[in-house]
């Protein structure tokens, strides 16, 4: 599915948008999940280049099975577009933080993501992602480097 989305989205440019016939994006994200044509029309009509670029980045990362730390309302909105195009991409999204912007909370709730950090940041400089990064790295190291009871030879002592 993700490679199919890549082929379709790479052919779309911002100038291809039919903004006159574009649907109203408010409240539409829930009904467009999996409807690629509709998702692309909405992204082209109301998203900026940054939304399209980040959505493409999320899709590309998911296709390569690489997690993405989302930082802030723009990244959250772009992730909504990516997930509308390929619902399985949400499995590669990590909510770095929850910003103070109400739209970011709505995006995270829709995506079913729980933020790692919730400090009501709104600086717009990637600070939430920077704060979350050590947590993601630590979690990966725990998963890969910490011994299990079996590998450490710990037995059930009753």
N, C-alpha and C positions, 0 to 999 in steps of 0.2 A: 504494500500500500504506500509506504513512504517513498519508494523509488518512482511510483506512478505520479505521486503528487509533485515530485521534483520536476518531472518532465512537463507537467502542465503549468507549474508556476514559473518555470524558467522562460516560457514563451510570453508571459504577461508582463507588460510594462505599465507604468502609471498612466501613460497617454492612452492606453487601451480602455481605460475606464469609461463606462457610459454613465456619467454621474446623473444625467437627467432621468434615467430609468432605474437608478440604483435604489435598493430598498432602504428604508429607514433603519439604521443600525440599532436604535434603542430597543432593547428587549428581544432582539433577534438572535443573539448568540446561542441561546438554548435550542432554538429550532433549526439552526443551520449546521449543527454538528454532524459531520459526515456528508453534507451537501457541498461538495467542493466548488461548484460553479457559483453558488450563492455566497459562499465564504469569500471567494476571490472578488466578486462584485462589491461586497461590503468593504473589504480591505482596500480595494482600489479607490472606492468612492470616499471613504471617510478616514482611512489610515494614511499616515504620512510615510515617507520613505523609510524612516527609522522603524516604524511598525513592520513594514514589509521585510526589511533587512533582518530584524530580530526574529520574526516569524520564520524566515528562511533558515536562519542560524539554528533555531530550535529544531526545525525539521531535519536539517542536515546532521545535527548532533544526534538526534534520535535514530536516524538511519544508520549511524555509525555506533550506536549503543553507548553514547557518551552523555553523561548527565550535564545539565545546564543549571547554574544558580541564577534564579530570576531576582532582579533587584529593582523594585519600584513599580510605579503605576504604568509606565510605558512598556516595560518588559512584561508586565502582567497582561496588558492589553494585547501585545504581540503574541503571547503564549495562547491567549484565547483564540486568536486567528489560526495559529498553528494547529491547535487541537481541533478546531472546526474542520480543518483540512485533513488531519490524520489523528483521530482520537487517541491512538496508542502513544502518541508523542508525550502525553501528560506523564507517562511513567518515567520519563527522563528529566522532568522538571523538578527542581528543588526550590522552594520558596525561601530565599535567603533571609528576608525580613518582611514585616508588614509595615508599610509606610503609613503616615498620618492621613493620606488621601483616601476618601471613602471609596473611590473607584477601585483602588488596589485591594481593599478588603473584599469587595464584591467579586473581583476577578479570582482571588485566591479561594473564596468560598465556592464559586462555580467550578473551579478546577479541582476542588477537593484537596487543596494543599494547606498544610499547617506550617506557618513560618518558623524558622529556627530562632530568629531574634525578633522581638517586638518592642522597639524603643521609640515608636512614633517619629521616625526619621523622615525628613522631607528635604534633604539637602540637594538631591539630584546629582550627586557626585560618585555614586557607586559605593557609598560608605556601608550600606546594609550588606551588600555582597561581600565587601572586604571583611566585615565583622563575622559573616557566616562562613567564609572560606575555611578558617582553621577548624571549625566544627565538622565540616564535610570531610576534610583531610583526616581528622582524628577518627571519624566514624569509619572511613575506608580502611585506615590502619588497624583498627580494632577488628573489623571483619576479616582482614587478611593475615594479621600478625599475631593476634592473641590466641593462645592455645585453647582448645576445647578440653572438657573433662576427659574425653577419650584419648586425645593426643597427649595429654599431660599425665596419663596413667592414673587419674583419680577414679577410684571405684566407689560404688555406693556402699557406705558403711552403715549397717543397721544395728 
